[in-house]
Amino acid sequence: QVQLVESGGGLVQAGGSLRLSCAASGQAVRSYAMGWFRQAPGKEREFVAVVRWGGRITNYADSVKGRFTISRDNVKNTVQLYMGQLKPSDTAVYYCAAASGWSDSPRDYTYWGPGTQVTISS
């Protein structure tokens, strides 16, 4: 079993930045792909970014490419998401998740954190 807990959310003005962190416990996640997803009110959960177990291979949604950076520390069992040039459309609950395979579909992720709210004001 893996437990994931996100932190770092908050209220930021448009153009600002935030760094989200996800701490894993219960079992090392070094063999899992780690992803970030987000869900805005009334919308489906959508893919944001994913990093492969080694940390070198990443993938991003087109909407965040060039603005967000995902990274992981397999020693500390953490995953980070740096979010820059934030827009009001980035407002959502952000979730950290772990998958045994490489995927950008939430259906393929086994473990999920409770989420952290990110609100961007215009």
C-alpha positions as a printed Julia matrix, in Angstrom:
122×3 Matrix{Float64}:
   0.0    0.0     0.0
   1.07   3.53   -0.78
  -0.17   6.66    0.92
   0.23   9.98   -0.86
  -0.22  13.44    0.62
  -0.01  16.68   -1.35
   1.01  20.06    0.02
   1.84  23.53   -1.26
  -1.48  24.64   -2.67
  -2.86  28.1    -2.08
  -4.08  31.37   -3.56
  -1.78  33.14   -6.03
  -2.21  36.0    -8.46
  -2.04  35.35  -12.17
   1.52  35.3   -13.39
   2.81  33.97  -10.09
   4.2   30.57   -9.2
   3.63  27.71   -6.77
   5.48  24.54   -5.93
   3.43  21.5    -5.0
   4.92  18.57   -3.18
   3.73  15.01   -2.77
   5.05  12.81    0.02
   4.74   9.05   -0.27
   4.71   6.63    2.65
   3.91   3.02    3.36
   5.9    1.7     0.45
   8.68   3.12   -1.67
   7.37   4.51   -4.95
  10.69   4.46   -6.76
   9.39   1.85   -9.21
   6.18   3.74   -9.99
   5.46   6.43  -12.5
   4.27   9.47  -10.56
   1.72  11.83  -12.0
  -0.08  15.05  -11.24
  -3.7   15.54  -12.22
  -6.16  18.34  -11.6
  -9.89  18.74  -11.41
 -11.78  22.0   -11.69
 -15.39  22.33  -10.51
 -17.77  20.72  -12.96
 -14.98  19.24  -15.05
 -13.38  15.84  -15.34
 -10.05  15.06  -13.79
  -7.32  15.85  -16.3
  -3.7   14.92  -16.75
  -1.08  17.55  -15.91
   2.32  15.84  -15.83
   4.03  12.51  -15.23
   7.58  11.45  -14.42
   9.02   8.0   -14.96
  10.54   6.07  -12.09
  14.1    7.2   -12.93
  13.13  10.86  -13.0
  14.58  11.65  -16.42
  11.58  11.0   -18.62
   8.62  13.31  -18.29
   5.46  14.2   -20.14
   3.19  17.22  -19.87
  -0.25  18.27  -20.95
  -0.08  20.82  -23.75
  -1.82  23.37  -21.55
   1.06  23.42  -19.04
   4.04  22.65  -21.24
   6.77  25.23  -20.75
   5.21  26.53  -17.53
   5.2   23.49  -15.22
   8.06  21.18  -14.25
   7.69  17.81  -12.57
  10.53  16.19  -10.64
  11.03  13.43   -8.12
  13.4   12.43   -5.35
  13.43   8.67   -4.9
  15.55   8.93   -1.76
  13.09  11.22   -0.01
  10.09   9.52   -1.67
   8.7   12.82   -2.91
   7.42  14.29   -6.15
   7.27  18.0    -6.89
   5.39  20.1    -9.38
   6.71  23.58  -10.04
   4.02  25.76  -11.6
   4.99  29.05  -13.17
   3.21  31.75  -15.18
   0.0   30.68  -13.52
  -3.33  31.5   -15.11
  -6.86  31.59  -13.7
  -7.57  28.53  -15.86
  -5.05  26.6   -13.71
  -7.44  26.85  -10.75
  -8.31  23.33   -9.61
  -7.72  20.69   -6.99
  -4.37  19.08   -7.78
  -3.83  15.39   -7.12
  -0.68  13.31   -6.9
  -0.95   9.72   -8.09
   1.18   6.6    -8.6
   0.95   4.11  -11.45
   2.82   0.88  -12.14
   2.94   1.72  -15.84
   3.57   4.8   -17.98
   0.28   6.58  -18.58
  -1.49   9.92  -18.74
  -4.91   8.4   -18.01
  -6.23   8.64  -14.46
  -7.74   5.17  -14.87
  -4.26   3.66  -14.88
  -3.26   5.15  -11.54
  -3.65   2.98   -8.47
  -2.84   5.31   -5.6
  -4.1    8.85   -5.09
  -3.6   11.62   -2.59
  -6.52  13.64   -1.18
  -5.63  16.68   -3.29
  -4.6   20.27   -2.64
  -6.5   23.36   -3.78
  -4.81  25.81   -6.14
  -6.6   29.07   -6.84
  -5.31  31.67   -9.27
  -6.83  35.13   -9.1
  -6.93  37.43  -12.11
